[in-house]
């Protein structure tokens, strides 16, 4: 029997973010989760989908520092987050949190 090996590669979310709507929904889901490492990683995925070199040029930050800050291990400063969102032509909005069912009972 031949030894046939399947070639696999890691799934890259950046390859599937084709529209601004995709990107916005992805970022909103991360913000709803609330985990800072996920939010940083998601911003990195979106920046890669939009070409990190272009985002770096628009923010005035180096590609290397953006890759580092916008990873799951990164901890970007809020200023960096705002610069990246601006470079992506996106902005943050604040809305009142909708209480979850268990919060209504208490």
C-alpha positions, 0 to 999 in steps of 0.5 A, spaced: 500 500 500 502 506 498 504 511 503 499 517 501 500 523 506 495 528 505 497 535 505 494 540 510 495 547 512 493 551 518 486 555 517 487 562 516 481 567 518 484 572 514 483 568 507 476 568 509 475 576 510 472 578 503 468 584 505 468 590 510 461 586 512 465 580 514 470 584 517 466 588 522 462 582 524 468 578 526 471 584 530 464 585 533 464 577 535 471 578 538 468 585 542 462 581 545 467 575 547 471 581 551 477 577 551 483 582 550 487 577 547 482 574 542 480 582 540 488 583 538 488 577 534 482 578 530 484 585 529 491 582 526 487 577 522 483 583 519 489 587 518 492 581 514 486 581 510 487 588 508 495 587 507 499 589 513 504 593 509 498 598 507 496 598 515 503 599 517 504 605 512 497 608 514 498 608 522 505 610 522 507 603 525 512 598 523 509 591 520 513 588 525 510 591 531 503 591 528 504 583 527 507 583 535 501 587 538 496 584 534 497 577 535 494 572 541 500 574 545 500 581 544 497 587 548 496 593 544 496 599 547 489 603 546 492 608 541 494 602 537 487 599 536 484 606 534 490 607 529 489 600 526 481 601 526 482 608 523 487 605 517 481 600 516 476 605 515 472 603 521 470 606 528 468 604 535 461 605 537 458 604 544 451 601 546 448 599 552 449 592 554 443 588 554 442 584 560 442 576 560 437 572 562 440 570 569 442 578 570 434 579 570 433 574 575 438 577 580 
